[in-house]
């Protein structure tokens, strides 16, 4: 079968090609540039816990050295400290365990370092062909595949099974597909500087609203990077203010003096003006062609991160394309990419658009209402720290892949469609890992909550209680599925069984082993019943034996000839 064509070699396109390769799918990455990365210290990205783990899983395990995980979040207004939030709950460094009770620490990294790390991983992947200086000018589709032409200097026709446009805000793919890209222009403008200096809050991100010096503007933020480097952003008026080099230097000196008492020694590394737009493509799929990343959406106001959403696009689409590539057409599964991801980004844009008038609407009586500044600070912190409507990882609760009555399966703290908690899991061979490390391999996961298995000999718990029945139920599922065990899961009683999608979102959770319900949920999560599949028979007892000390009851399974029975 032909490879998947990925148009665009930015972080989203590179991440998508790596995610496809991890699931055995070859790809061709068409890069319209020369394939090199220009260092721009003032252009950085903030990765939340889930997207930082995705990048790590794709082969960029050294990226933490190029970036910095914030130790805290500090919010100020005028001369007062409004909020000080310690961070570190998601930190998983080799020598440091996660800090209980704290929010996960975002990873702040230069974008050129992220791109370079992804490029290095791509160049090591035998299933990926990266082609520089390849700008497409023609796109043709037929029932069996898709063909594109790249213009000079490397004029070539390329044939692929599917195509994904990851070619940015001015996407050529989107234009060739004739897909509209409506939205709002210049929602926010920021003057940006990257500099090396010693500030009073090592490793903490700072948001200062209405700073008490003339050039501070309405808001200035400081986000740390390694080696004493900081990215400073000043919110500019929507239009009219020209940022000259002299004006920017004045802002830098006044801001550093305001925070440090006097202007400390600093080294200016890079500057720029960043204009943020909010746009959403009308369609994200047209036959065998898809859009992802900035080609599909633009966002970024109030601390939200467009690259975060682009990486989530790649993770969501990769396993669905891999399923279709390996097992044949799966239209409902492929359609679910647009249904899930476009709805999630649209909700993020709505939340930002609703918050902007409140946070940027000027003074008035509401500035005098007690607690207003603290409420505004909470909204802004949500966007920067990756929580709430502005920043939390998406939940696909209304996905077309949700099994019937999924909302009834609420025996755990995670609702159906939401990302699962990153618990420690054990495989049948006895190896342990974080749950997120088992994602992205193209197959669903079934997780049994079984307290005490960590101290049992593997030879005993694999054959005790409900494990044999669960093993048979998993073997009968419509696609190969990995069975894992965990000591505990938030909100889950013992013997709970969780079905998890390849991208880490919960399909359903069951109290005990329920082969028929598990089979039905797995079918739905894969886009419907595959041809010839038969549902296993549910045992009369409902299946909730305890982990030890009970006689085993008959187990349901599907035999090799397709018939169901008990043994």
HELIX and SHEET records of a PDB file:
HELIX    1   1 UNK A   11  UNK A   22  1                                  12    
HELIX    2   2 UNK A   49  UNK A   57  1                                   9    
HELIX    3   3 UNK A   63  UNK A   66  1                                   4    
HELIX    4   4 UNK A  111  UNK A  124  1                                  14    
HELIX    5   5 UNK A  172  UNK A  176  1                                   5    
HELIX    6   6 UNK A  245  UNK A  260  1                                  16    
HELIX    7   7 UNK A  293  UNK A  295  5                                   3    
HELIX    8   8 UNK A  301  UNK A  303  5                                   3    
HELIX    9   9 UNK A  306  UNK A  327  1                                  22    
HELIX   10  10 UNK A  331  UNK A  337  1                                   7    
HELIX   11  11 UNK A  338  UNK A  342  3                                   5    
HELIX   12  12 UNK A  343  UNK A  360  1                                  18    
HELIX   13  13 UNK A  365  UNK A  368  5                                   4    
HELIX   14  14 UNK A  372  UNK A  385  1                                  14    
HELIX   15  15 UNK A  388  UNK A  391  1                                   4    
HELIX   16  16 UNK A  406  UNK A  408  5                                   3    
HELIX   17  17 UNK A  435  UNK A  438  5                                   4    
HELIX   18  18 UNK A  458  UNK A  461  1                                   4    
HELIX   19  19 UNK A  467  UNK A  475  1                                   9    
HELIX   20  20 UNK A  515  UNK A  525  1                                  11    
SHEET    1   A 6 UNK A 128  UNK A 131  0                                        
SHEET    2   A 6 UNK A  27  UNK A  30  1                                        
SHEET    3   A 6 UNK A   4  UNK A   7  1                                        
SHEET    4   A 6 UNK A 163  UNK A 165  1                                        
SHEET    5   A 6 UNK A 289  UNK A 291  1                                        
SHEET    6   A 6 UNK A 285  UNK A 286 -1                                        
SHEET    1   B 3 UNK A  44  UNK A  47  0                                        
SHEET    2   B 3 UNK A 107  UNK A 110 -1                                        
SHEET    3   B 3 UNK A  67  UNK A  69 -1                                        
SHEET    1   C 8 UNK A  80  UNK A  86  0                                        
SHEET    2   C 8 UNK A  72  UNK A  77 -1                                        
SHEET    3   C 8 UNK A 204  UNK A 209  1                                        
SHEET    4   C 8 UNK A 219  UNK A 224 -1                                        
SHEET    5   C 8 UNK A 229  UNK A 236 -1                                        
SHEET    6   C 8 UNK A 181  UNK A 196 -1                                        
SHEET    7   C 8 UNK A 267  UNK A 281 -1                                        
SHEET    8   C 8 UNK A 297  UNK A 298 -1                                        
SHEET    1   D 3 UNK A 136  UNK A 142  0                                        
SHEET    2   D 3 UNK A 145  UNK A 150 -1                                        
SHEET    3   D 3 UNK A 156  UNK A 160 -1                                        
SHEET    1   E 6 UNK A 432  UNK A 434  0                                        
SHEET    2   E 6 UNK A 424  UNK A 427 -1                                        
SHEET    3   E 6 UNK A 482  UNK A 486 -1                                        
SHEET    4   E 6 UNK A 445  UNK A 449  1                                        
SHEET    5   E 6 UNK A 496  UNK A 500 -1                                        
SHEET    6   E 6 UNK A 506  UNK A 511 -1                                        
SHEET    1   F 2 UNK A 556  UNK A 558  0                                        
SHEET    2   F 2 UNK A 564  UNK A 566 -1                                        
END                                                                             
